Amino acid sequence: QLSEQVTVIEVGQLLPLILEALFNPLDVLGLNEIGVAEACKLSIERTDATLRESLWKNIIVTGGNRKIPGFIERLEKELRSLAPVEYEVNVTEEEEGEAVKRAE
């Protein structure tokens, strides 16, 4: 049974905070964790060196985060500052339904 108390949260007002928390969890939430850009960098660095250049220029964002206004642009900006200068960085988003098409 649901409580009769209802709390309504306007997500639109929280989006800037949510976006910042994804990139700086320590500053926003007090969590001693790395942000999404650092996680991408570490993932790429842990692959075979011959794959890294290709991975840096083929980052695809899927799921709900791609719908947060400014997420793609922020991720690409932060990754450019983390990537080796000799590598191109390209972040794109998956189009609606593309994951379903690949799974079929």
Phi and psi restraints in degrees (range 20) as a CNS / XPLOR table:
assign (resid 1 and name C) (resid 2 and name N)
       (resid 2 and name CA) (resid 2 and name C) 1.0 -80.6 20.0 2
assign (resid 2 and name N) (resid 2 and name CA)
       (resid 2 and name C) (resid 3 and name N) 1.0 145.8 20.0 2
assign (resid 2 and name C) (resid 3 and name N)
       (resid 3 and name CA) (resid 3 and name C) 1.0 -68.3 20.0 2
assign (resid 3 and name N) (resid 3 and name CA)
       (resid 3 and name C) (resid 4 and name N) 1.0 151.5 20.0 2
assign (resid 3 and name C) (resid 4 and name N)
       (resid 4 and name CA) (resid 4 and name C) 1.0 -78.5 20.0 2
assign (resid 4 and name N) (resid 4 and name CA)
       (resid 4 and name C) (resid 5 and name N) 1.0 -12.9 20.0 2
assign (resid 4 and name C) (resid 5 and name N)
       (resid 5 and name CA) (resid 5 and name C) 1.0 -81.8 20.0 2
assign (resid 5 and name N) (resid 5 and name CA)
       (resid 5 and name C) (resid 6 and name N) 1.0 130.8 20.0 2
assign (resid 5 and name C) (resid 6 and name N)
       (resid 6 and name CA) (resid 6 and name C) 1.0 -125.7 20.0 2
assign (resid 6 and name N) (resid 6 and name CA)
       (resid 6 and name C) (resid 7 and name N) 1.0 132.4 20.0 2
assign (resid 6 and name C) (resid 7 and name N)
       (resid 7 and name CA) (resid 7 and name C) 1.0 -112.7 20.0 2
assign (resid 7 and name N) (resid 7 and name CA)
       (resid 7 and name C) (resid 8 and name N) 1.0 125.9 20.0 2
assign (resid 7 and name C) (resid 8 and name N)
       (resid 8 and name CA) (resid 8 and name C) 1.0 -105.1 20.0 2
assign (resid 8 and name N) (resid 8 and name CA)
       (resid 8 and name C) (resid 9 and name N) 1.0 125.7 20.0 2
assign (resid 8 and name C) (resid 9 and name N)
       (resid 9 and name CA) (resid 9 and name C) 1.0 -113.8 20.0 2
assign (resid 9 and name N) (resid 9 and name CA)
       (resid 9 and name C) (resid 10 and name N) 1.0 123.3 20.0 2
assign (resid 9 and name C) (resid 10 and name N)
       (resid 10 and name CA) (resid 10 and name C) 1.0 -80.2 20.0 2
assign (resid 10 and name N) (resid 10 and name CA)
       (resid 10 and name C) (resid 11 and name N) 1.0 103.0 20.0 2
assign (resid 10 and name C) (resid 11 and name N)
       (resid 11 and name CA) (resid 11 and name C) 1.0 -61.8 20.0 2
assign (resid 11 and name N) (resid 11 and name CA)
       (resid 11 and name C) (resid 12 and name N) 1.0 -35.2 20.0 2
assign (resid 11 and name C) (resid 12 and name N)
       (resid 12 and name CA) (resid 12 and name C) 1.0 -54.9 20.0 2
assign (resid 12 and name N) (resid 12 and name CA)
       (resid 12 and name C) (resid 13 and name N) 1.0 -35.8 20.0 2
assign (resid 12 and name C) (resid 13 and name N)
       (resid 13 and name CA) (resid 13 and name C) 1.0 -72.6 20.0 2
assign (resid 13 and name N) (resid 13 and name CA)
       (resid 13 and name C) (resid 14 and name N) 1.0 -24.5 20.0 2
assign (resid 13 and name C) (resid 14 and name N)
       (resid 14 and name CA) (resid 14 and name C) 1.0 -92.7 20.0 2
assign (resid 14 and name N) (resid 14 and name CA)
       (resid 14 and name C) (resid 15 and name N) 1.0 -11.1 20.0 2
assign (resid 14 and name C) (resid 15 and name N)
       (resid 15 and name CA) (resid 15 and name C) 1.0 -55.0 20.0 2
assign (resid 15 and name N) (resid 15 and name CA)
       (resid 15 and name C) (resid 16 and name N) 1.0 -44.5 20.0 2
assign (resid 15 and name C) (resid 16 and name N)
       (resid 16 and name CA) (resid 16 and name C) 1.0 -60.4 20.0 2
assign (resid 16 and name N) (resid 16 and name CA)
       (resid 16 and name C) (resid 17 and name N) 1.0 -38.1 20.0 2
assign (resid 16 and name C) (resid 17 and name N)
       (resid 17 and name CA) (resid 17 and name C) 1.0 -68.9 20.0 2
assign (resid 17 and name N) (resid 17 and name CA)
       (resid 17 and name C) (resid 18 and name N) 1.0 -40.8 20.0 2
assign (resid 17 and name C) (resid 18 and name N)
       (resid 18 and name CA) (resid 18 and name C) 1.0 -62.7 20.0 2
assign (resid 18 and name N) (resid 18 and name CA)
       (resid 18 and name C) (resid 19 and name N) 1.0 -45.9 20.0 2
assign (resid 18 and name C) (resid 19 and name N)
       (resid 19 and name CA) (resid 19 and name C) 1.0 -59.1 20.0 2
assign (resid 19 and name N) (resid 19 and name CA)
       (resid 19 and name C) (resid 20 and name N) 1.0 -46.4 20.0 2
assign (resid 19 and name C) (resid 20 and name N)
       (resid 20 and name CA) (resid 20 and name C) 1.0 -64.4 20.0 2
assign (resid 20 and name N) (resid 20 and name CA)
       (resid 20 and name C) (resid 21 and name N) 1.0 -37.7 20.0 2
assign (resid 20 and name C) (resid 21 and name N)
       (resid 21 and name CA) (resid 21 and name C) 1.0 -64.2 20.0 2
assign (resid 21 and name N) (resid 21 and name CA)
       (resid 21 and name C) (resid 22 and name N) 1.0 -33.2 20.0 2
assign (resid 21 and name C) (resid 22 and name N)
       (resid 22 and name CA) (resid 22 and name C) 1.0 -67.4 20.0 2
assign (resid 22 and name N) (resid 22 and name CA)
       (resid 22 and name C) (resid 23 and name N) 1.0 -30.9 20.0 2
assign (resid 22 and name C) (resid 23 and name N)
       (resid 23 and name CA) (resid 23 and name C) 1.0 -96.6 20.0 2
assign (resid 23 and name N) (resid 23 and name CA)
       (resid 23 and name C) (resid 24 and name N) 1.0 -27.6 20.0 2
assign (resid 23 and name C) (resid 24 and name N)
       (resid 24 and name CA) (resid 24 and name C) 1.0 -137.0 20.0 2
assign (resid 24 and name N) (resid 24 and name CA)
       (resid 24 and name C) (resid 25 and name N) 1.0 68.9 20.0 2
assign (resid 24 and name C) (resid 25 and name N)
       (resid 25 and name CA) (resid 25 and name C) 1.0 -61.6 20.0 2
assign (resid 25 and name N) (resid 25 and name CA)
       (resid 25 and name C) (resid 26 and name N) 1.0 -29.6 20.0 2
assign (resid 25 and name C) (resid 26 and name N)
       (resid 26 and name CA) (resid 26 and name C) 1.0 -67.7 20.0 2
assign (resid 26 and name N) (resid 26 and name CA)
       (resid 26 and name C) (resid 27 and name N) 1.0 -48.3 20.0 2
assign (resid 26 and name C) (resid 27 and name N)
       (resid 27 and name CA) (resid 27 and name C) 1.0 -66.4 20.0 2
assign (resid 27 and name N) (resid 27 and name CA)
       (resid 27 and name C) (resid 28 and name N) 1.0 -39.0 20.0 2
assign (resid 27 and name C) (resid 28 and name N)
       (resid 28 and name CA) (resid 28 and name C) 1.0 -89.6 20.0 2
assign (resid 28 and name N) (resid 28 and name CA)
       (resid 28 and name C) (resid 29 and name N) 1.0 -42.9 20.0 2
assign (resid 28 and name C) (resid 29 and name N)
       (resid 29 and name CA) (resid 29 and name C) 1.0 -111.5 20.0 2
assign (resid 29 and name N) (resid 29 and name CA)
       (resid 29 and name C) (resid 30 and name N) 1.0 -7.3 20.0 2
assign (resid 29 and name C) (resid 30 and name N)
       (resid 30 and name CA) (resid 30 and name C) 1.0 75.0 20.0 2
assign (resid 30 and name N) (resid 30 and name CA)
       (resid 30 and name C) (resid 31 and name N) 1.0 16.1 20.0 2
assign (resid 30 and name C) (resid 31 and name N)
       (resid 31 and name CA) (resid 31 and name C) 1.0 -91.1 20.0 2
assign (resid 31 and name N) (resid 31 and name CA)
       (resid 31 and name C) (resid 32 and name N) 1.0 129.0 20.0 2
assign (resid 31 and name C) (resid 32 and name N)
       (resid 32 and name CA) (resid 32 and name C) 1.0 -83.5 20.0 2
assign (resid 32 and name N) (resid 32 and name CA)
       (resid 32 and name C) (resid 33 and name N) 1.0 67.7 20.0 2
assign (resid 32 and name C) (resid 33 and name N)
       (resid 33 and name CA) (resid 33 and name C) 1.0 -131.5 20.0 2
assign (resid 33 and name N) (resid 33 and name CA)
       (resid 33 and name C) (resid 34 and name N) 1.0 159.8 20.0 2
assign (resid 33 and name C) (resid 34 and name N)
       (resid 34 and name CA) (resid 34 and name C) 1.0 -83.1 20.0 2
assign (resid 34 and name N) (resid 34 and name CA)
       (resid 34 and name C) (resid 35 and name N) 1.0 157.4 20.0 2
assign (resid 34 and name C) (resid 35 and name N)
       (resid 35 and name CA) (resid 35 and name C) 1.0 -84.0 20.0 2
assign (resid 35 and name N) (resid 35 and name CA)
       (resid 35 and name C) (resid 36 and name N) 1.0 176.7 20.0 2
assign (resid 35 and name C) (resid 36 and name N)
       (resid 36 and name CA) (resid 36 and name C) 1.0 -63.4 20.0 2
assign (resid 36 and name N) (resid 36 and name CA)
       (resid 36 and name C) (resid 37 and name N) 1.0 -37.4 20.0 2
assign (resid 36 and name C) (resid 37 and name N)
       (resid 37 and name CA) (resid 37 and name C) 1.0 -66.2 20.0 2
assign (resid 37 and name N) (resid 37 and name CA)
       (resid 37 and name C) (resid 38 and name N) 1.0 -43.4 20.0 2
assign (resid 37 and name C) (resid 38 and name N)
       (resid 38 and name CA) (resid 38 and name C) 1.0 -64.8 20.0 2
assign (resid 38 and name N) (resid 38 and name CA)
       (resid 38 and name C) (resid 39 and name N) 1.0 -35.9 20.0 2
assign (resid 38 and name C) (resid 39 and name N)
       (resid 39 and name CA) (resid 39 and name C) 1.0 -64.9 20.0 2
assign (resid 39 and name N) (resid 39 and name CA)
       (resid 39 and name C) (resid 40 and name N) 1.0 -40.0 20.0 2
assign (resid 39 and name C) (resid 40 and name N)
       (resid 40 and name CA) (resid 40 and name C) 1.0 -62.4 20.0 2
assign (resid 40 and name N) (resid 40 and name CA)
       (resid 40 and name C) (resid 41 and name N) 1.0 -45.6 20.0 2
assign (resid 40 and name C) (resid 41 and name N)
       (resid 41 and name CA) (resid 41 and name C) 1.0 -60.1 20.0 2
assign (resid 41 and name N) (resid 41 and name CA)
       (resid 41 and name C) (resid 42 and name N) 1.0 -47.5 20.0 2
assign (resid 41 and name C) (resid 42 and name N)
       (resid 42 and name CA) (resid 42 and name C) 1.0 -62.2 20.0 2
assign (resid 42 and name N) (resid 42 and name CA)
       (resid 42 and name C) (resid 43 and name N) 1.0 -38.9 20.0 2
assign (resid 42 and name C) (resid 43 and name N)
       (resid 43 and name CA) (resid 43 and name C) 1.0 -62.4 20.0 2
assign (resid 43 and name N) (resid 43 and name CA)
       (resid 43 and name C) (resid 44 and name N) 1.0 -44.2 20.0 2
assign (resid 43 and name C) (resid 44 and name N)
       (resid 44 and name CA) (resid 44 and name C) 1.0 -65.9 20.0 2
assign (resid 44 and name N) (resid 44 and name CA)
       (resid 44 and name C) (resid 45 and name N) 1.0 -41.8 20.0 2
assign (resid 44 and name C) (resid 45 and name N)
       (resid 45 and name CA) (resid 45 and name C) 1.0 -64.5 20.0 2
assign (resid 45 and name N) (resid 45 and name CA)
       (resid 45 and name C) (resid 46 and name N) 1.0 -23.7 20.0 2
assign (resid 45 and name C) (resid 46 and name N)
       (resid 46 and name CA) (resid 46 and name C) 1.0 -86.7 20.0 2
assign (resid 46 and name N) (resid 46 and name CA)
       (resid 46 and name C) (resid 47 and name N) 1.0 0.4 20.0 2
assign (resid 46 and name C) (resid 47 and name N)
       (resid 47 and name CA) (resid 47 and name C) 1.0 -91.8 20.0 2
assign (resid 47 and name N) (resid 47 and name CA)
       (resid 47 and name C) (resid 48 and name N) 1.0 171.7 20.0 2
assign (resid 47 and name C) (resid 48 and name N)
       (resid 48 and name CA) (resid 48 and name C) 1.0 -58.3 20.0 2
assign (resid 48 and name N) (resid 48 and name CA)
       (resid 48 and name C) (resid 49 and name N) 1.0 137.7 20.0 2
assign (resid 48 and name C) (resid 49 and name N)
       (resid 49 and name CA) (resid 49 and name C) 1.0 -57.4 20.0 2
assign (resid 49 and name N) (resid 49 and name CA)
       (resid 49 and name C) (resid 50 and name N) 1.0 -28.7 20.0 2
assign (resid 49 and name C) (resid 50 and name N)
       (resid 50 and name CA) (resid 50 and name C) 1.0 -72.9 20.0 2
assign (resid 50 and name N) (resid 50 and name CA)
       (resid 50 and name C) (resid 51 and name N) 1.0 -14.5 20.0 2
assign (resid 50 and name C) (resid 51 and name N)
       (resid 51 and name CA) (resid 51 and name C) 1.0 -96.7 20.0 2
assign (resid 51 and name N) (resid 51 and name CA)
       (resid 51 and name C) (resid 52 and name N) 1.0 -17.0 20.0 2
assign (resid 51 and name C) (resid 52 and name N)
       (resid 52 and name CA) (resid 52 and name C) 1.0 -60.8 20.0 2
assign (resid 52 and name N) (resid 52 and name CA)
       (resid 52 and name C) (resid 53 and name N) 1.0 -44.7 20.0 2
assign (resid 52 and name C) (resid 53 and name N)
       (resid 53 and name CA) (resid 53 and name C) 1.0 -58.8 20.0 2
assign (resid 53 and name N) (resid 53 and name CA)
       (resid 53 and name C) (resid 54 and name N) 1.0 -43.2 20.0 2
assign (resid 53 and name C) (resid 54 and name N)
       (resid 54 and name CA) (resid 54 and name C) 1.0 -65.8 20.0 2
assign (resid 54 and name N) (resid 54 and name CA)
       (resid 54 and name C) (resid 55 and name N) 1.0 -39.2 20.0 2
assign (resid 54 and name C) (resid 55 and name N)
       (resid 55 and name CA) (resid 55 and name C) 1.0 -66.2 20.0 2
assign (resid 55 and name N) (resid 55 and name CA)
       (resid 55 and name C) (resid 56 and name N) 1.0 -41.7 20.0 2
assign (resid 55 and name C) (resid 56 and name N)
       (resid 56 and name CA) (resid 56 and name C) 1.0 -59.4 20.0 2
assign (resid 56 and name N) (resid 56 and name CA)
       (resid 56 and name C) (resid 57 and name N) 1.0 -33.8 20.0 2
assign (resid 56 and name C) (resid 57 and name N)
       (resid 57 and name CA) (resid 57 and name C) 1.0 -98.1 20.0 2
assign (resid 57 and name N) (resid 57 and name CA)
       (resid 57 and name C) (resid 58 and name N) 1.0 8.5 20.0 2
assign (resid 57 and name C) (resid 58 and name N)
       (resid 58 and name CA) (resid 58 and name C) 1.0 -135.5 20.0 2
assign (resid 58 and name N) (resid 58 and name CA)
       (resid 58 and name C) (resid 59 and name N) 1.0 52.2 20.0 2
assign (resid 58 and name C) (resid 59 and name N)
       (resid 59 and name CA) (resid 59 and name C) 1.0 -91.7 20.0 2
assign (resid 59 and name N) (resid 59 and name CA)
       (resid 59 and name C) (resid 60 and name N) 1.0 122.5 20.0 2
assign (resid 59 and name C) (resid 60 and name N)
       (resid 60 and name CA) (resid 60 and name C) 1.0 -118.6 20.0 2
assign (resid 60 and name N) (resid 60 and name CA)
       (resid 60 and name C) (resid 61 and name N) 1.0 126.1 20.0 2
assign (resid 60 and name C) (resid 61 and name N)
       (resid 61 and name CA) (resid 61 and name C) 1.0 -95.9 20.0 2
assign (resid 61 and name N) (resid 61 and name CA)
       (resid 61 and name C) (resid 62 and name N) 1.0 129.0 20.0 2
assign (resid 61 and name C) (resid 62 and name N)
       (resid 62 and name CA) (resid 62 and name C) 1.0 -123.9 20.0 2
assign (resid 62 and name N) (resid 62 and name CA)
       (resid 62 and name C) (resid 63 and name N) 1.0 169.4 20.0 2
assign (resid 62 and name C) (resid 63 and name N)
       (resid 63 and name CA) (resid 63 and name C) 1.0 80.4 20.0 2
assign (resid 63 and name N) (resid 63 and name CA)
       (resid 63 and name C) (resid 64 and name N) 1.0 -166.9 20.0 2
assign (resid 63 and name C) (resid 64 and name N)
       (resid 64 and name CA) (resid 64 and name C) 1.0 -66.1 20.0 2
assign (resid 64 and name N) (resid 64 and name CA)
       (resid 64 and name C) (resid 65 and name N) 1.0 -30.9 20.0 2
assign (resid 64 and name C) (resid 65 and name N)
       (resid 65 and name CA) (resid 65 and name C) 1.0 -60.4 20.0 2
assign (resid 65 and name N) (resid 65 and name CA)
       (resid 65 and name C) (resid 66 and name N) 1.0 -29.6 20.0 2
assign (resid 65 and name C) (resid 66 and name N)
       (resid 66 and name CA) (resid 66 and name C) 1.0 -66.2 20.0 2
assign (resid 66 and name N) (resid 66 and name CA)
       (resid 66 and name C) (resid 67 and name N) 1.0 -16.0 20.0 2
assign (resid 66 and name C) (resid 67 and name N)
       (resid 67 and name CA) (resid 67 and name C) 1.0 -89.9 20.0 2
assign (resid 67 and name N) (resid 67 and name CA)
       (resid 67 and name C) (resid 68 and name N) 1.0 -8.4 20.0 2
assign (resid 67 and name C) (resid 68 and name N)
       (resid 68 and name CA) (resid 68 and name C) 1.0 -73.7 20.0 2
assign (resid 68 and name N) (resid 68 and name CA)
       (resid 68 and name C) (resid 69 and name N) 1.0 122.3 20.0 2
assign (resid 68 and name C) (resid 69 and name N)
       (resid 69 and name CA) (resid 69 and name C) 1.0 -55.6 20.0 2
assign (resid 69 and name N) (resid 69 and name CA)
       (resid 69 and name C) (resid 70 and name N) 1.0 127.0 20.0 2
assign (resid 69 and name C) (resid 70 and name N)
       (resid 70 and name CA) (resid 70 and name C) 1.0 88.5 20.0 2
assign (resid 70 and name N) (resid 70 and name CA)
       (resid 70 and name C) (resid 71 and name N) 1.0 -5.8 20.0 2
assign (resid 70 and name C) (resid 71 and name N)
       (resid 71 and name CA) (resid 71 and name C) 1.0 -63.5 20.0 2
assign (resid 71 and name N) (resid 71 and name CA)
       (resid 71 and name C) (resid 72 and name N) 1.0 -50.1 20.0 2
assign (resid 71 and name C) (resid 72 and name N)
       (resid 72 and name CA) (resid 72 and name C) 1.0 -60.2 20.0 2
assign (resid 72 and name N) (resid 72 and name CA)
       (resid 72 and name C) (resid 73 and name N) 1.0 -47.7 20.0 2
assign (resid 72 and name C) (resid 73 and name N)
       (resid 73 and name CA) (resid 73 and name C) 1.0 -63.6 20.0 2
assign (resid 73 and name N) (resid 73 and name CA)
       (resid 73 and name C) (resid 74 and name N) 1.0 -42.2 20.0 2
assign (resid 73 and name C) (resid 74 and name N)
       (resid 74 and name CA) (resid 74 and name C) 1.0 -65.4 20.0 2
assign (resid 74 and name N) (resid 74 and name CA)
       (resid 74 and name C) (resid 75 and name N) 1.0 -43.1 20.0 2
assign (resid 74 and name C) (resid 75 and name N)
       (resid 75 and name CA) (resid 75 and name C) 1.0 -61.3 20.0 2
assign (resid 75 and name N) (resid 75 and name CA)
       (resid 75 and name C) (resid 76 and name N) 1.0 -45.7 20.0 2
assign (resid 75 and name C) (resid 76 and name N)
       (resid 76 and name CA) (resid 76 and name C) 1.0 -63.5 20.0 2
assign (resid 76 and name N) (resid 76 and name CA)
       (resid 76 and name C) (resid 77 and name N) 1.0 -41.9 20.0 2
assign (resid 76 and name C) (resid 77 and name N)
       (resid 77 and name CA) (resid 77 and name C) 1.0 -61.3 20.0 2
assign (resid 77 and name N) (resid 77 and name CA)
       (resid 77 and name C) (resid 78 and name N) 1.0 -46.8 20.0 2
assign (resid 77 and name C) (resid 78 and name N)
       (resid 78 and name CA) (resid 78 and name C) 1.0 -67.8 20.0 2
assign (resid 78 and name N) (resid 78 and name CA)
       (resid 78 and name C) (resid 79 and name N) 1.0 -38.5 20.0 2
assign (resid 78 and name C) (resid 79 and name N)
       (resid 79 and name CA) (resid 79 and name C) 1.0 -66.7 20.0 2
assign (resid 79 and name N) (resid 79 and name CA)
       (resid 79 and name C) (resid 80 and name N) 1.0 -35.4 20.0 2
assign (resid 79 and name C) (resid 80 and name N)
       (resid 80 and name CA) (resid 80 and name C) 1.0 -60.0 20.0 2
assign (resid 80 and name N) (resid 80 and name CA)
       (resid 80 and name C) (resid 81 and name N) 1.0 -36.7 20.0 2
assign (resid 80 and name C) (resid 81 and name N)
       (resid 81 and name CA) (resid 81 and name C) 1.0 -75.5 20.0 2
assign (resid 81 and name N) (resid 81 and name CA)
       (resid 81 and name C) (resid 82 and name N) 1.0 -19.7 20.0 2
assign (resid 81 and name C) (resid 82 and name N)
       (resid 82 and name CA) (resid 82 and name C) 1.0 -96.7 20.0 2
assign (resid 82 and name N) (resid 82 and name CA)
       (resid 82 and name C) (resid 83 and name N) 1.0 -22.2 20.0 2
assign (resid 82 and name C) (resid 83 and name N)
       (resid 83 and name CA) (resid 83 and name C) 1.0 -77.2 20.0 2
assign (resid 83 and name N) (resid 83 and name CA)
       (resid 83 and name C) (resid 84 and name N) 1.0 152.7 20.0 2
assign (resid 83 and name C) (resid 84 and name N)
       (resid 84 and name CA) (resid 84 and name C) 1.0 -57.5 20.0 2
assign (resid 84 and name N) (resid 84 and name CA)
       (resid 84 and name C) (resid 85 and name N) 1.0 140.6 20.0 2
assign (resid 84 and name C) (resid 85 and name N)
       (resid 85 and name CA) (resid 85 and name C) 1.0 -60.5 20.0 2
assign (resid 85 and name N) (resid 85 and name CA)
       (resid 85 and name C) (resid 86 and name N) 1.0 -25.7 20.0 2
assign (resid 85 and name C) (resid 86 and name N)
       (resid 86 and name CA) (resid 86 and name C) 1.0 -79.8 20.0 2
assign (resid 86 and name N) (resid 86 and name CA)
       (resid 86 and name C) (resid 87 and name N) 1.0 -5.7 20.0 2
assign (resid 86 and name C) (resid 87 and name N)
       (resid 87 and name CA) (resid 87 and name C) 1.0 -102.7 20.0 2
assign (resid 87 and name N) (resid 87 and name CA)
       (resid 87 and name C) (resid 88 and name N) 1.0 140.7 20.0 2
assign (resid 87 and name C) (resid 88 and name N)
       (resid 88 and name CA) (resid 88 and name C) 1.0 -78.8 20.0 2
assign (resid 88 and name N) (resid 88 and name CA)
       (resid 88 and name C) (resid 89 and name N) 1.0 140.4 20.0 2
assign (resid 88 and name C) (resid 89 and name N)
       (resid 89 and name CA) (resid 89 and name C) 1.0 -115.9 20.0 2
assign (resid 89 and name N) (resid 89 and name CA)
       (resid 89 and name C) (resid 90 and name N) 1.0 127.4 20.0 2
assign (resid 89 and name C) (resid 90 and name N)
       (resid 90 and name CA) (resid 90 and name C) 1.0 -137.2 20.0 2
assign (resid 90 and name N) (resid 90 and name CA)
       (resid 90 and name C) (resid 91 and name N) 1.0 122.4 20.0 2
assign (resid 90 and name C) (resid 91 and name N)
       (resid 91 and name CA) (resid 91 and name C) 1.0 -117.0 20.0 2
assign (resid 91 and name N) (resid 91 and name CA)
       (resid 91 and name C) (resid 92 and name N) 1.0 124.5 20.0 2
assign (resid 91 and name C) (resid 92 and name N)
       (resid 92 and name CA) (resid 92 and name C) 1.0 -127.1 20.0 2
assign (resid 92 and name N) (resid 92 and name CA)
       (resid 92 and name C) (resid 93 and name N) 1.0 167.8 20.0 2
assign (resid 92 and name C) (resid 93 and name N)
       (resid 93 and name CA) (resid 93 and name C) 1.0 -112.1 20.0 2
assign (resid 93 and name N) (resid 93 and name CA)
       (resid 93 and name C) (resid 94 and name N) 1.0 149.0 20.0 2
assign (resid 93 and name C) (resid 94 and name N)
       (resid 94 and name CA) (resid 94 and name C) 1.0 -74.1 20.0 2
assign (resid 94 and name N) (resid 94 and name CA)
       (resid 94 and name C) (resid 95 and name N) 1.0 135.3 20.0 2
assign (resid 94 and name C) (resid 95 and name N)
       (resid 95 and name CA) (resid 95 and name C) 1.0 -73.4 20.0 2
assign (resid 95 and name N) (resid 95 and name CA)
       (resid 95 and name C) (resid 96 and name N) 1.0 152.9 20.0 2
assign (resid 95 and name C) (resid 96 and name N)
       (resid 96 and name CA) (resid 96 and name C) 1.0 -51.8 20.0 2
assign (resid 96 and name N) (resid 96 and name CA)
       (resid 96 and name C) (resid 97 and name N) 1.0 132.0 20.0 2
assign (resid 96 and name C) (resid 97 and name N)
       (resid 97 and name CA) (resid 97 and name C) 1.0 84.0 20.0 2
assign (resid 97 and name N) (resid 97 and name CA)
       (resid 97 and name C) (resid 98 and name N) 1.0 -9.4 20.0 2
assign (resid 97 and name C) (resid 98 and name N)
       (resid 98 and name CA) (resid 98 and name C) 1.0 -63.7 20.0 2
assign (resid 98 and name N) (resid 98 and name CA)
       (resid 98 and name C) (resid 99 and name N) 1.0 -39.7 20.0 2
assign (resid 98 and name C) (resid 99 and name N)
       (resid 99 and name CA) (resid 99 and name C) 1.0 -63.3 20.0 2
assign (resid 99 and name N) (resid 99 and name CA)
       (resid 99 and name C) (resid 100 and name N) 1.0 -38.4 20.0 2
assign (resid 99 and name C) (resid 100 and name N)
       (resid 100 and name CA) (resid 100 and name C) 1.0 -66.1 20.0 2
assign (resid 100 and name N) (resid 100 and name CA)
       (resid 100 and name C) (resid 101 and name N) 1.0 -41.9 20.0 2
assign (resid 100 and name C) (resid 101 and name N)
       (resid 101 and name CA) (resid 101 and name C) 1.0 -61.4 20.0 2
assign (resid 101 and name N) (resid 101 and name CA)
       (resid 101 and name C) (resid 102 and name N) 1.0 -40.6 20.0 2
assign (resid 101 and name C) (resid 102 and name N)
       (resid 102 and name CA) (resid 102 and name C) 1.0 -69.4 20.0 2
assign (resid 102 and name N) (resid 102 and name CA)
       (resid 102 and name C) (resid 103 and name N) 1.0 -32.0 20.0 2
assign (resid 102 and name C) (resid 103 and name N)
       (resid 103 and name CA) (resid 103 and name C) 1.0 -75.8 20.0 2
assign (resid 103 and name N) (resid 103 and name CA)
       (resid 103 and name C) (resid 104 and name N) 1.0 -21.1 20.0 2
